[in-house]
Amino acid sequence: MALLVDIVFEDDRWQALGLQALADAAAGAVLADQRLSGDFEISLLACDDARIAALNADFRGKATATNVLSWPAEALATEEDGATPFAPDAEDPMGAELGDIAIAWETCAREAAEQGKEIAAHVSHLLVHGVLHLLGYDHIREKDAALMEACELRILASLGVADPYDIA
């Protein structure tokens, strides 16, 4: 299996954090957990709060910064609340492209500090979260949210990242 996380660095602070290694590890762990094989691609925009606020306004109608946004290349979610999403087809040229993720430096750094977490661990969680969104997972409906959170916890544990929802 080949996984390409192609990063566009708009904010140099992400390079200093080692985002490429974090993104490769997070995306690889998600694909392994989901038992997906084949060649997949993810585009990642490493930006700042101003850029993500503009994207959030354009795509979600919310003119505020957020930590991470994702745009799946294919609709993989099911209609049934709590059902596992459909798997992408790596053999299909379009299925190999999972989608795009954007992540904002200031919001991630602030959240990590407020929650007493290492920024690398927080970013790993957000990247896992974003990749799961690309694979059709969501957290709007109750059973979907429980399924997505269980996946996140399992994947993060495989990466040696503590439960991000256990905030003391």
ChimeraX attribute file (.defattr): number of C-alpha atoms within 10 A of each C-alpha:
attribute: neighborCount
match mode: 1-to-1
recipient: residues
	/A:1	12
	/A:2	10
	/A:3	16
	/A:4	16
	/A:5	19
	/A:6	15
	/A:7	18
	/A:8	12
	/A:9	16
	/A:10	14
	/A:11	16
	/A:12	12
	/A:13	15
	/A:14	17
	/A:15	14
	/A:16	8
	/A:17	13
	/A:18	11
	/A:19	20
	/A:20	17
	/A:21	12
	/A:22	19
	/A:23	23
	/A:24	17
	/A:25	16
	/A:26	25
	/A:27	25
	/A:28	22
	/A:29	20
	/A:30	23
	/A:31	20
	/A:32	13
	/A:33	14
	/A:34	15
	/A:35	9
	/A:36	16
	/A:37	15
	/A:38	13
	/A:39	16
	/A:40	25
	/A:41	18
	/A:42	22
	/A:43	18
	/A:44	23
	/A:45	20
	/A:46	24
	/A:47	21
	/A:48	24
	/A:49	19
	/A:50	16
	/A:51	19
	/A:52	25
	/A:53	20
	/A:54	16
	/A:55	19
	/A:56	19
	/A:57	14
	/A:58	11
	/A:59	12
	/A:60	12
	/A:61	11
	/A:62	13
	/A:63	15
	/A:64	15
	/A:65	20
	/A:66	21
	/A:67	20
	/A:68	22
	/A:69	22
	/A:70	19
	/A:71	17
	/A:72	19
	/A:73	18
	/A:74	16
	/A:75	16
	/A:76	17
	/A:77	20
	/A:78	14
	/A:79	8
	/A:80	11
	/A:81	17
	/A:82	19
	/A:83	13
	/A:84	17
	/A:85	19
	/A:86	13
	/A:87	14
	/A:88	23
	/A:89	17
	/A:90	18
	/A:91	12
	/A:92	9
	/A:93	10
	/A:94	14
	/A:95	17
	/A:96	19
	/A:97	21
	/A:98	24
	/A:99	22
	/A:100	21
	/A:101	21
	/A:102	24
	/A:103	26
	/A:104	25
	/A:105	22
	/A:106	17
	/A:107	17
	/A:108	21
	/A:109	17
	/A:110	13
	/A:111	16
	/A:112	17
	/A:113	13
	/A:114	9
	/A:115	15
	/A:116	12
	/A:117	16
	/A:118	13
	/A:119	18
	/A:120	17
	/A:121	19
	/A:122	21
	/A:123	26
	/A:124	22
	/A:125	22
	/A:126	21
	/A:127	27
	/A:128	26
	/A:129	26
	/A:130	26
	/A:131	26
	/A:132	23
	/A:133	24
	/A:134	25
	/A:135	25
	/A:136	21
	/A:137	26
	/A:138	23
	/A:139	15
	/A:140	10
	/A:141	11
	/A:142	12
	/A:143	15
	/A:144	21
	/A:145	16
	/A:146	16
	/A:147	17
	/A:148	20
	/A:149	19
	/A:150	12
	/A:151	19
	/A:152	21
	/A:153	18
	/A:154	16
	/A:155	24
	/A:156	22
	/A:157	13
	/A:158	14
	/A:159	16
	/A:160	10
	/A:161	17
	/A:162	15
	/A:163	14
	/A:164	16
	/A:165	9
	/A:166	7
	/A:167	8
	/A:168	5
